[in-house]
Amino acid sequence: MIAIYLDDRTAPVAPRENGWYIIDGTTILLAGPFSSREQALLSIDEQEPDPEPGVPAF
């Protein structure tokens, strides 16, 4: 998942109003728009599962 700014001139266009959205592959997730990239990234962090204890992160 990545955070990307979408508006009426981007491809893809913003599904609602201009702002930061979360994209998973080619799918725009319905969360958003966020007012900043940081807010979008925090939302991604909340959605992703925590790594298993004892497993190194790459």
N, C-alpha and C positions, 0 to 999 in steps of 0.2 A: 504494500500500500504506500502511496505517496500523496503528498499535499501539493496541489496545483491551483493557481489562480485562473478562474474562468470568467469570461464576460461575453458580451454579444458579438465580439470579433474573434474569439478563439475557436479552435477546432479541437474538441467539441465545444459548443457554446454552453454557457451556464444554464442548468436546467430550471433555475428560478432566477434569483437576482445575482448580480456580480459579487464575487467573493472567492474565498478559498474553499476548495472541495477536496474530498479524499477520493482517489482513484485506485481501484484494485484491478490491475491489468488494463482492460479497456472499459471497465464498468465504473460509472460514477456512482459512488455510494450516496444514499439520500441524506446522510448527515451533512449539514452545511446549508448555506454558506457560513464560513467562519470569517470573522473580521480581520484575522491575522494568520500568518503561516504558523506562528507558535501555537495558537489555539488549535489549529488543525493537527499539528504534530502531537499535542497532548492528547487529543482524541484518539489518534492512532495508537499511542502508548497504552491508553486505557483498554483498547479493543484487543491488543495482541496479548496472548497468554504469557505468563512469566516463564522463563526457562526453568527446567527441572534443576533442583539443587544438585550440586556436584558435577553438572555438565558444563564444560567450558563454552562460553559464548564466542562466536566467530564474527 
